[in-house]
């Protein structure tokens, strides 16, 4: 068996000594983004090519040393940092960030997995195309991590998750072999779909080193509106109207509870949140009827919606359809007030407010995060029932509810009572809150992980909410592709 010293020497030979880190402050690689976990690595290795990745995997397999693949380390389920043993190797893919090719006729782009999502978006835009995957961490997350977790974001409603945007992959398997699957084909029925197997596998089956992705034409016009609503039911009604009026042009549909927005107003007042009163800034939610929410006249507005319409014809055509939608929504009473962005700068400002909710929550203190999906039609009842259960169980609990209503994905988070000790709240109530929320999700036939992945945070919960047959097949896939259990062990399923 290879010793640790021999393994480190081999790794230095593969990548060069400057790219094997084991001394000094490695917290950028060993601490998760939410600061929920601090691990310890035997080494952090930074390869520059797929061949180097393959050689690293072979060396670690020979030494019986497990690997933790890592992109931008922005995950929210503690799936990309090492454990506390000091025996795992973190394989950082940040140096593998090249754009390998753009095929304009085929509407595809091929990039290495360490390419930052925002850089990918900008490269596509310079070439005259749109790469639509968009999320709050896009300035630091990498496309490899996006694919490994099947990231969603704000435009899933029209373009789908990361899985739907991927046509082909290059992967290093657990034996250090390279699968050259960078096909730009949209039709290929030659056996099992290996691409879909690795997308969403969180590095537990192999290491994604490059991907061929779909591109789209840039829209001729984009219109963005921010609307105040009386209820979650009204938000679902507005979504239905948006589908009817905008069709495929409906790009994004985000719902935000007033308490979530009050945190943005409190911690980032320069962002100027629409339809929020100063009195709501520090207010906790008094009840599911939103009695502490801002109001128009005497009607409460406990929710706001941010919706976007992209049109391939013209701005005039897009604006006409948008105005018809809002007029109908006002007539039906599901929208109480609305503002429409007059230009791209205003639209970006509105989106910035939405994307600042997680940061504002972090400023408020540690919280219990949930990334759940429910059929859109059942979301109002789920929220009403689960809100009531949490308030009955924990006095003064604050609910930060926001997310991608268009595709049924809520970030249903739970904050400690105002003025309370956030760390103590997590210690005393996290498991209780998770059980209550996940049980409620199960009663509504939903999923306990919509876009963040399972990581290590939900590994013990998965067997409680996944069928035995499904788990058995997942274990078989893991054992078949990674018999040594060296690929990100302890994530998704435990062997």
C-alpha positions as CSV (number, residue, x, y, z in Angstrom):
1,X,0.0,0.0,0.0
2,X,1.3,3.4,-0.9
3,X,2.2,5.6,2.1
4,X,0.8,9.2,2.4
5,X,4.3,10.6,1.8
6,X,4.7,8.5,-1.3
7,X,1.2,9.6,-2.5
8,X,2.1,13.3,-2.0
9,X,5.3,12.8,-3.9
10,X,3.4,11.2,-6.8
11,X,0.8,14.0,-6.8
12,X,3.6,16.6,-7.0
13,X,5.1,14.8,-10.0
14,X,1.7,14.9,-11.7
15,X,0.8,18.5,-11.3
16,X,4.0,20.2,-10.2
17,X,4.8,21.0,-6.6
18,X,3.1,24.4,-6.5
19,X,-0.3,22.8,-7.2
20,X,-0.2,20.3,-4.3
21,X,-1.2,22.3,-1.2
22,X,-1.0,20.8,2.3
23,X,0.5,23.6,4.5
24,X,-0.9,26.9,5.6
25,X,-4.5,28.1,5.6
26,X,-6.6,25.8,3.3
27,X,-10.0,26.9,4.6
28,X,-11.0,28.1,1.2
29,X,-11.0,24.5,0.2
30,X,-11.9,22.8,3.5
31,X,-14.7,25.0,4.9
32,X,-18.1,25.0,3.2
33,X,-19.8,28.2,1.9
34,X,-22.3,28.3,4.8
35,X,-19.5,27.7,7.4
36,X,-21.4,24.7,8.6
37,X,-18.5,22.3,8.3
38,X,-14.7,22.6,8.6
39,X,-12.8,19.6,7.3
40,X,-9.1,18.7,7.1
41,X,-7.4,17.6,3.9
42,X,-4.4,15.5,3.3
43,X,-3.7,17.8,0.4
44,X,-5.5,20.0,-2.1
45,X,-4.5,19.1,-5.7
46,X,-5.0,21.5,-8.6
47,X,-4.7,19.7,-12.0
48,X,-4.6,21.6,-15.3
49,X,-5.7,18.8,-17.7
50,X,-8.0,15.8,-17.9
51,X,-4.9,13.6,-18.1
52,X,-3.6,15.0,-14.8
53,X,-7.0,14.3,-13.3
54,X,-6.9,10.7,-14.5
55,X,-3.4,10.2,-13.1
56,X,-4.4,11.7,-9.8
57,X,-7.3,9.3,-9.5
58,X,-5.1,6.4,-10.4
59,X,-2.6,7.4,-7.7
60,X,-5.3,7.9,-5.1
61,X,-7.0,4.6,-6.0
62,X,-3.6,2.8,-5.6
63,X,-3.2,4.4,-2.2
64,X,-6.8,3.7,-1.1
65,X,-7.2,7.4,-0.6
66,X,-10.6,9.0,-1.2
67,X,-11.1,12.1,-3.3
68,X,-13.4,15.1,-2.9
69,X,-14.0,16.9,-6.2
70,X,-14.5,20.6,-5.9
71,X,-15.4,23.5,-8.2
72,X,-16.2,26.9,-6.7
73,X,-17.1,25.4,-3.3
74,X,-20.4,27.3,-3.3
75,X,-22.6,24.3,-2.5
76,X,-25.3,24.5,0.2
77,X,-25.4,20.8,1.2
78,X,-21.8,20.3,2.5
79,X,-21.0,18.0,-0.5
80,X,-17.6,19.4,-1.6
81,X,-15.4,19.7,1.4
82,X,-13.3,16.9,3.1
83,X,-14.2,15.3,6.3
84,X,-12.2,15.8,9.5
85,X,-9.9,12.8,9.1
86,X,-7.1,14.6,7.3
87,X,-6.9,11.6,5.0
88,X,-8.9,12.8,2.0
89,X,-7.5,14.6,-1.1
90,X,-9.5,17.6,-2.4
91,X,-9.3,17.7,-6.2
92,X,-9.9,21.4,-7.1
93,X,-10.8,21.9,-10.8
94,X,-10.4,25.7,-10.8
95,X,-7.4,25.6,-13.1
96,X,-9.3,23.7,-15.7
97,X,-11.3,26.7,-16.9
98,X,-10.9,26.9,-20.6
99,X,-13.5,27.4,-23.3
100,X,-12.5,24.7,-25.7
101,X,-14.9,25.4,-28.6
102,X,-18.1,27.2,-29.8
103,X,-20.1,25.6,-32.6
104,X,-22.3,28.3,-33.8
105,X,-24.2,26.2,-36.3
106,X,-24.8,23.5,-33.7
107,X,-25.7,26.0,-31.0
108,X,-23.2,24.5,-28.6
109,X,-20.2,25.5,-26.4
110,X,-17.7,23.1,-24.9
111,X,-16.0,24.2,-21.7
112,X,-13.9,22.7,-19.0
113,X,-15.5,22.1,-15.6
114,X,-13.6,24.8,-13.7
115,X,-15.1,27.5,-15.9
116,X,-16.9,30.0,-13.7
117,X,-20.6,30.2,-14.7
118,X,-20.5,34.0,-15.2
119,X,-17.5,33.7,-17.5
120,X,-19.4,31.1,-19.5
121,X,-22.4,33.4,-19.8
122,X,-20.3,36.3,-20.9
123,X,-18.4,34.2,-23.5
124,X,-21.7,33.0,-25.0
125,X,-23.0,36.6,-25.1
126,X,-19.9,37.9,-26.9
127,X,-20.4,35.2,-29.5
128,X,-24.1,36.4,-29.9
129,X,-25.7,33.7,-27.9
130,X,-27.4,33.0,-24.6
131,X,-26.4,30.5,-22.0
132,X,-29.4,30.6,-19.7
133,X,-28.3,28.9,-16.5
134,X,-28.4,31.7,-13.9
135,X,-28.1,31.7,-10.1
136,X,-27.0,33.9,-7.3
137,X,-23.5,32.3,-7.0
138,X,-22.7,32.6,-10.7
139,X,-19.8,34.9,-10.1
140,X,-17.9,32.1,-8.3
141,X,-19.6,28.7,-8.9
142,X,-18.2,26.6,-11.7
143,X,-20.0,24.7,-14.5
144,X,-18.7,21.4,-13.3
145,X,-20.2,21.9,-9.9
146,X,-23.4,23.1,-11.5
147,X,-23.6,19.9,-13.4
148,X,-22.6,17.7,-10.5
149,X,-25.5,19.1,-8.5
150,X,-27.9,19.5,-11.4
151,X,-28.2,23.2,-10.5
152,X,-31.5,25.0,-11.3
153,X,-31.6,28.7,-10.8
154,X,-34.0,31.4,-12.0
155,X,-34.7,30.3,-15.6
156,X,-35.5,26.6,-15.2
157,X,-39.1,27.4,-16.1
158,X,-38.1,28.0,-19.7
159,X,-34.7,26.3,-20.2
160,X,-34.6,23.6,-17.6
161,X,-32.0,22.5,-15.1
162,X,-28.3,22.1,-15.8
163,X,-29.1,18.5,-16.9
164,X,-31.4,19.9,-19.7
165,X,-28.6,22.2,-20.9
166,X,-26.0,19.5,-21.2
167,X,-25.4,17.4,-24.4
168,X,-22.2,15.7,-23.6
169,X,-19.5,15.1,-20.9
170,X,-15.9,14.3,-20.4
171,X,-15.5,12.3,-17.2
172,X,-12.7,10.5,-15.3
173,X,-14.1,7.4,-13.6
174,X,-13.1,5.9,-10.3
175,X,-10.4,3.7,-12.1
176,X,-8.8,6.8,-13.6
177,X,-10.1,6.1,-17.1
178,X,-11.3,8.9,-19.3
179,X,-14.8,8.8,-20.9
180,X,-14.7,11.0,-24.0
181,X,-18.4,11.8,-24.3
182,X,-18.3,15.4,-25.5
183,X,-21.0,14.8,-28.1
184,X,-23.0,17.8,-29.4
185,X,-25.7,15.4,-30.5
186,X,-29.3,16.0,-29.5
187,X,-30.3,12.5,-30.4
188,X,-28.2,9.4,-29.4
189,X,-30.1,6.3,-28.3
190,X,-27.1,3.9,-28.1
191,X,-27.6,2.4,-24.7
192,X,-27.8,3.8,-21.2
193,X,-27.6,7.6,-20.9
194,X,-24.2,7.9,-19.1
195,X,-24.4,11.7,-19.3
196,X,-27.5,11.8,-17.1
197,X,-26.0,9.3,-14.7
198,X,-23.1,11.7,-13.9
199,X,-25.1,14.9,-13.9
200,X,-26.5,15.2,-10.4
201,X,-24.2,12.6,-8.9
202,X,-22.3,15.1,-6.8
203,X,-18.9,13.6,-7.6
204,X,-19.7,10.2,-6.2
205,X,-19.4,8.3,-9.4
206,X,-16.7,10.2,-11.4
207,X,-15.2,13.6,-12.0
208,X,-16.7,15.8,-14.7
209,X,-13.8,17.5,-16.4
210,X,-15.6,19.1,-19.4
211,X,-19.0,19.5,-20.9
212,X,-20.7,20.4,-24.2
213,X,-23.7,22.7,-23.5
214,X,-26.6,24.1,-25.4
215,X,-26.7,27.7,-26.5
216,X,-29.7,29.8,-27.5
217,X,-30.3,32.9,-29.6
218,X,-30.3,36.1,-27.6
219,X,-33.9,37.3,-27.1
220,X,-34.9,40.4,-29.0
221,X,-36.5,41.9,-25.8
222,X,-36.7,41.2,-22.1
223,X,-39.3,42.7,-19.8
224,X,-39.2,42.4,-16.0
225,X,-41.9,43.2,-13.5
226,X,-42.2,43.2,-9.7
227,X,-45.7,42.6,-8.4
228,X,-47.3,42.8,-4.9
229,X,-49.8,40.0,-4.2
230,X,-52.3,39.3,-1.4
231,X,-51.5,35.6,-1.0
232,X,-49.6,32.5,-2.2
233,X,-52.8,31.4,-4.0
234,X,-52.7,34.7,-5.9
235,X,-49.1,33.9,-6.9
236,X,-50.2,30.6,-8.4
237,X,-53.1,32.3,-10.2
238,X,-50.7,34.9,-11.6
239,X,-48.4,32.1,-12.8
240,X,-51.3,30.5,-14.7
241,X,-52.2,33.8,-16.3
242,X,-48.5,34.3,-17.2
243,X,-48.4,30.9,-19.0
244,X,-51.6,31.9,-20.9
245,X,-50.5,35.4,-22.0
246,X,-46.7,34.8,-22.4
247,X,-46.4,31.2,-23.4
248,X,-42.8,30.2,-24.0
249,X,-41.8,33.8,-23.4
250,X,-42.2,33.3,-19.6
251,X,-38.6,33.0,-18.6
252,X,-38.6,33.5,-14.8
253,X,-41.2,33.5,-12.0
254,X,-39.9,34.1,-8.5
255,X,-42.0,34.4,-5.3
256,X,-40.7,36.2,-2.2
257,X,-42.3,36.4,1.2
258,X,-42.3,39.8,2.8
259,X,-40.2,38.7,5.7
260,X,-37.5,37.5,3.3
261,X,-37.6,40.9,1.6
262,X,-37.5,42.7,5.0
263,X,-34.2,41.1,5.6
264,X,-32.8,42.5,2.4
265,X,-34.2,45.9,3.3
266,X,-32.6,45.7,6.8
267,X,-29.2,44.5,5.7
268,X,-28.9,46.1,2.2
269,X,-31.1,49.3,2.4
270,X,-29.4,50.7,-0.6
271,X,-31.2,48.2,-2.8
272,X,-34.6,49.9,-2.3
273,X,-37.0,47.0,-2.1
274,X,-40.4,47.8,-3.8
275,X,-43.6,47.6,-1.8
276,X,-42.0,47.3,1.6
277,X,-42.6,49.7,4.6
278,X,-40.1,50.6,7.2
279,X,-42.3,49.1,9.8
280,X,-41.9,45.7,8.1
281,X,-38.1,45.8,8.2
282,X,-37.7,44.2,11.6
283,X,-41.1,42.6,11.8
284,X,-41.5,38.8,12.1
285,X,-44.4,37.2,10.3
286,X,-47.4,37.3,12.6
287,X,-49.3,34.6,10.7
288,X,-49.9,33.0,7.4
289,X,-52.4,35.7,6.6
290,X,-49.4,38.2,6.4
291,X,-50.9,40.7,8.9
292,X,-47.6,42.4,9.4
293,X,-46.9,42.8,5.7
294,X,-47.0,46.1,3.8
295,X,-50.3,47.0,2.3
296,X,-52.0,48.9,-0.5
297,X,-54.9,50.7,1.2
298,X,-56.2,48.1,3.6
299,X,-55.2,45.1,1.7
300,X,-52.1,43.2,2.9
301,X,-49.3,42.2,0.4
302,X,-47.5,39.3,2.1
303,X,-45.9,38.2,-1.1
304,X,-44.1,39.7,-4.1
305,X,-43.4,38.1,-7.5
306,X,-40.6,38.9,-9.9
307,X,-41.4,37.8,-13.4
308,X,-39.6,38.0,-16.7
309,X,-40.7,37.8,-20.2
310,X,-38.3,37.2,-23.1
311,X,-39.5,37.7,-26.6
312,X,-37.9,36.7,-29.9
313,X,-39.9,39.2,-32.0
314,X,-39.6,42.7,-30.7
315,X,-39.8,44.8,-27.6
316,X,-43.1,46.3,-28.7
317,X,-44.6,42.8,-29.1
318,X,-43.3,41.8,-25.7
319,X,-44.5,44.9,-23.9
320,X,-48.0,44.5,-25.4
321,X,-48.3,41.0,-24.1
322,X,-46.8,42.0,-20.7
323,X,-49.3,44.8,-20.3
324,X,-52.2,42.5,-21.2
325,X,-51.1,40.1,-18.5
326,X,-50.8,42.7,-15.8
327,X,-54.2,44.2,-16.8
328,X,-55.9,40.9,-16.5
329,X,-54.1,40.2,-13.2
330,X,-55.2,43.5,-11.7
331,X,-58.8,42.8,-12.9
332,X,-58.8,39.4,-11.2
333,X,-57.3,40.8,-8.0
334,X,-54.3,38.6,-7.9
335,X,-52.0,41.6,-8.3
336,X,-52.4,44.6,-6.1
337,X,-49.6,46.8,-7.4
338,X,-46.7,46.4,-9.9
339,X,-43.7,48.1,-11.3
340,X,-42.2,47.3,-14.7
341,X,-38.5,47.9,-15.3
342,X,-38.0,50.6,-17.9
343,X,-34.6,49.5,-18.9
344,X,-32.0,46.8,-18.4
345,X,-30.4,48.6,-15.5
346,X,-33.7,48.6,-13.6
347,X,-34.3,45.0,-14.4
348,X,-30.9,44.0,-13.0
349,X,-31.6,46.0,-9.9
350,X,-34.8,44.1,-9.3
351,X,-33.1,40.8,-9.9
352,X,-30.3,41.9,-7.5
353,X,-32.8,42.3,-4.8
354,X,-34.1,38.7,-5.3
355,X,-30.6,37.3,-5.4
356,X,-29.6,39.1,-2.2
357,X,-32.1,37.2,0.0
358,X,-29.6,34.4,0.8
359,X,-26.9,37.0,1.7
360,X,-29.4,38.9,3.9
361,X,-30.4,35.8,5.6
362,X,-26.7,35.0,6.3
363,X,-26.3,38.5,7.8
364,X,-29.3,37.8,10.1
365,X,-27.6,34.7,11.4
366,X,-27.4,30.9,11.0
367,X,-30.6,29.3,9.8
368,X,-32.2,26.0,8.8
369,X,-32.2,25.9,5.0
370,X,-34.6,23.8,3.0
371,X,-34.5,23.3,-0.8
372,X,-37.8,21.6,-1.6
373,X,-40.1,21.0,-4.5
374,X,-43.9,20.6,-4.5
375,X,-46.4,20.5,-7.3
376,X,-47.2,24.2,-8.0
377,X,-50.9,23.6,-7.4
378,X,-50.3,22.3,-3.9
379,X,-47.8,24.9,-2.7
380,X,-50.3,27.3,-1.1
381,X,-51.7,24.6,1.1
382,X,-48.2,23.3,1.9
383,X,-47.1,26.7,3.0
384,X,-50.3,27.3,5.1
385,X,-50.0,23.9,6.8
386,X,-46.3,23.9,7.4
387,X,-46.2,27.6,8.6
388,X,-48.8,26.7,11.2
389,X,-47.0,23.6,12.4
390,X,-43.7,25.4,12.9
391,X,-45.3,28.3,14.8
392,X,-47.2,25.9,17.0
393,X,-44.0,24.1,17.8
394,X,-41.5,27.0,18.2
395,X,-42.6,30.3,19.6
396,X,-41.5,33.3,17.6
397,X,-39.9,31.3,14.8
398,X,-39.4,33.4,11.6
399,X,-40.0,31.9,8.1
400,X,-38.0,33.0,5.1
401,X,-39.9,31.7,2.2
402,X,-38.8,32.5,-1.4
403,X,-37.9,30.6,-4.5
404,X,-38.7,29.5,-8.0
405,X,-42.5,29.2,-7.9
406,X,-42.6,28.7,-11.7
407,X,-41.0,25.2,-11.3
408,X,-42.3,24.4,-7.9
409,X,-39.0,24.9,-6.0
410,X,-39.2,26.8,-2.7
411,X,-36.3,27.8,-0.4
412,X,-38.4,27.4,2.7
413,X,-36.0,28.5,5.5
414,X,-36.4,28.8,9.2
415,X,-34.7,31.6,11.2
416,X,-34.4,31.8,14.9
417,X,-36.7,34.1,16.9
418,X,-35.7,37.8,16.7
419,X,-32.9,38.5,19.2
420,X,-32.3,34.8,19.9
421,X,-29.0,33.0,19.7
422,X,-28.9,31.5,16.2
423,X,-26.3,28.9,17.0
424,X,-28.3,27.7,20.0
425,X,-31.4,27.7,17.9
426,X,-29.7,25.4,15.3
427,X,-28.4,23.1,18.1
428,X,-31.7,22.8,19.8
429,X,-34.1,22.8,16.9
430,X,-32.5,21.9,13.6
431,X,-33.4,18.2,13.6
432,X,-36.9,18.9,14.9
433,X,-37.4,21.6,12.2
434,X,-36.0,19.3,9.4
435,X,-38.2,16.4,10.4
436,X,-41.3,18.6,10.6
437,X,-40.7,20.2,7.2
438,X,-39.6,17.0,5.4
439,X,-42.6,15.1,6.8
440,X,-44.8,17.8,5.5
441,X,-43.1,17.7,2.1
442,X,-43.6,14.0,2.0
443,X,-47.3,14.4,2.8
444,X,-47.6,16.7,-0.2
445,X,-45.7,14.2,-2.5
446,X,-42.7,16.6,-2.8
447,X,-38.9,16.3,-2.8
448,X,-36.6,17.2,0.0
449,X,-33.9,18.4,-2.4
450,X,-34.8,20.3,-5.6
451,X,-31.6,21.9,-6.8
452,X,-29.0,22.0,-4.0
453,X,-28.3,18.3,-3.9
454,X,-28.1,15.8,-1.0
455,X,-24.4,16.3,0.0
456,X,-23.7,15.1,3.5
457,X,-26.4,17.2,5.2
458,X,-29.3,15.1,3.8
459,X,-27.6,11.7,3.5
460,X,-29.2,10.4,6.7
461,X,-32.6,11.8,5.8
462,X,-32.7,10.3,2.3
463,X,-33.6,6.7,3.4
464,X,-36.6,8.1,5.2
465,X,-38.1,9.8,2.1
466,X,-36.8,7.6,-0.7
467,X,-38.2,4.2,-1.6
468,X,-36.2,1.1,-0.7
469,X,-36.2,0.1,-4.4
470,X,-34.8,3.4,-5.5
471,X,-32.1,3.3,-2.8
472,X,-31.2,-0.2,-3.7
473,X,-30.6,0.8,-7.3
474,X,-28.6,3.8,-6.3
475,X,-26.4,1.7,-4.1
476,X,-25.9,-0.8,-7.0
477,X,-24.8,2.0,-9.3
478,X,-22.4,3.4,-6.7
479,X,-20.8,0.0,-6.0
480,X,-20.6,-0.8,-9.7
481,X,-18.8,2.4,-10.7
482,X,-16.9,3.0,-7.6
483,X,-16.2,-0.3,-5.8
484,X,-13.4,1.1,-3.7
485,X,-15.7,3.9,-2.5
486,X,-13.1,6.6,-3.1
487,X,-15.2,9.1,-5.0
488,X,-16.7,11.6,-2.5
489,X,-17.7,8.9,0.0
490,X,-20.5,9.6,2.4
491,X,-22.4,11.8,0.0
492,X,-25.9,11.0,-1.3
493,X,-25.6,7.3,-0.3
494,X,-23.5,5.6,2.3
495,X,-21.9,2.2,1.5
